[in-house]
Amino acid sequence: MDQQRHRSAPTRPQLDVWRDYIETADVLRSRLGARLLSESSLSSGDYQVLLALSEASGHTLRSSELATRIRWERSRLSHHLGRMENRELIRRVACADDVHGVDVVLTDVGLASFRNGSVPHLRAVKELFVDALSDDQLTALEDIVAALRRHLRLDDHRPGQTA
């Protein structure tokens, strides 16, 4: 096997690739988030929550399931849901079958906001990400992401899969 891959610390070239990847991903995420907010008044967090709820059966998820799907800590989600509820994007209701559980429901206002925000957001994803890469590069990146997901033992569920 390749000795370089089994060293206890990454090599300088490996660290350079890592740093470039992280910095570029951060800038991409920041620019997408800024465009989403300016074009739809939705934050990236709002969009993640609304996307998960829009894909859920009945546009409803248990709060704990929503946290798992979008990979947020429950306390972070709870605070964010409070802000979204104040804007009438979602509604929280007690679970019928569990006195301690809370269902998060996508409201009509939330669904309309999500749909209105999706068009410019997906256009930004195309402009800032897809258009920067050739078809071969996208295929190679798909392979790389799949390898990382396997290595990190991520399940098949991809939060925010469409964007």
N, C-alpha and C positions, 0 to 999 in steps of 0.2 A: 504494500500500500504506500501511497504518497506520504513521505516523512513530514512534509510541510503541513499537511492537514492535521497531523496528530501531535504537533507541538503543544505545549501547555499554554502558550500565549500566541495571539495572532501576529503574523509578520507585519512589517510596515506597509507593504502593498495591500495586504488584506485589510488593515485598519483604514487605509486611505479609501478603499472601496466602501467599507462600512460607513465611514464618516460622510462620504459623498452621497450615499444612499439615504442616510438619516436626514441630512441637511436638505436634500432635494425633496424628500417626502414631506418634511415639515413645511417647506415653502409652498409646495403644491397644496397641501391641506389648508394652509393659511389663506392662500389666494382663492381657493374654492370657497372657503368659509366666508371671506369678505364679499365675494361676488354674490353668494347666496343671500347674505344678510342685506346687501344693498339692493338686490333685485326682487326680494320677496319678503323682507322683514322677518325671515326665519333664521335662527342660528343653526350651526351644524348639529348641535345637540337636539334642537327642535326637530330637525329633518330626520335624524336617526330614530327618534321616538315615533314620529308620524309615519315613517316608512314601515317600521315594524308593526305598528297598529294597522296600517292600510293593508298589509299582507296577512294579517291574522283573521281567523274565522270570526265573523260578526264584528270585525274591527275592535275586538276586545281581547286583552291579555291580563292575566294575573300580574300584579306588580313585580313579584319575584321572577316570573318567567320573562317579563320585559327586560328586567335588569340583566338576566342571563343572556338573552338574545343580543342585546347591544353591548354587552360586556362592561357594564357600569356597576360600581358599588351601589348597594341599595340606598345608602344615605344620600349619595349624589343624585340618584334618580328621584328620590322623594322631594328634595329641594327643587329640582328642575321641574318636576311635575306640578308643584305648587305654582310656579311662575306660569307654566303653560295653562293651568286651570284658570288662573286669573285672567288670561287672555282668551278663555273659552275655546281653546284648541282641543282640550281633552276634559274628561270628567272622571272623577274617582268615585267608585261606589263600593259598598261593602259586599263581599262575596256572599252569595246565597247559601253556600254549603260550608263556609268556614268563617266563624266570627272574627278571626284575626286576619283574614285575607282581604286584599283590596283588588278590585278589578279596575283596569284603566281602559276607558272607552274613548274612542275617537269620535269627536263631535262633527256635525255637519260643517261648522266653521273650520275645524281642524282639517277635515278632508278637503275642503275647498282651498285652504291655504297650502296644503301639501301639493295638490294638483297644480295650482298656480305657480308654486315655487319649483316644481319639478322640471318644467319646460326650460326656464333659463339655467337651472342648475345642470341639467343634462347637456345643454349647449356649452356651458363652461367646462364640463368634464371632457367633452369632445375637443374643444379648442385648446385647453391647457394640457391635456394628457394624450388622448387618442391621436390628435393631429401631429403630435411631436414624434410619433413612432411609426415606423413602417409596419406592414403586415407581418414580416418576419420577426421584427423586434417585439411586436405584441405577442406572437406565438412563443418566442423565447422567454418573455417575461411571464407568460402564463405558466410555462414549465418551471421557472424559478419560484414563482409564488406557490405552486403546487408542492414543490420540494420543501419549501419552508414550512408550509402548513402540515405536511407529513412529519417533518422533523419536530415541530412544536406540538404535534398530536392534537391539532385543532379538528373539531368535528366537521361534518359536512355542511352545517348551517353557516351561511356567510351573512353576518349582519350587514344590512345596507347593501345587499348584493347588487342592486341596480344602479347604485351610485356610491 
